[in-house]
Amino acid sequence: MADGFFGYPFRRLFLSPPAYHEWSGSTALMDWLESPAAHILKVNVPGFNKEDIKVQVREGNILHIKGDGGKEEIHEKDTVWHVAERGIRKRGFSREIELPEDVKLDQIKAQVENGVLTIVVPKDTNPKQSKVRNINITSKL
């Protein structure tokens, strides 16, 4: 029952550490699309270039996206700020997404263009072996 309600992709959100992290005011908004051949993630990363972004797979099938860009803007002491909506501090973001089991982790590709990071995670069409393992029961340990 719990797997039905808390199953993929919501399991991590309710039963383990957050699946979404954010800091420095950046939300790194994301779309997750699924085609017959792949999962496609599109993340808003305006102002970041490919050197500022790191995409990794951790802990089995957790996709970690981190952006760290820019330094604090330094201005002369006599500069007066009237409006500071763009932010003047170091900016960054971090997202963690639990990928489904049926993906090819070794074939993930990423590209950043016009402020959008696109990550393509190909699906594995070959069925994987069952993760069920029978345990022998004895009368003594």
Summary of the structure (lengths in Angstrom):
residues: 141
radius of gyration: 20.5
end to end distance: 31.4
largest distance: 81.4
contacts: 299
relative contact order: 0.23
helix: 11%
strand: 35%
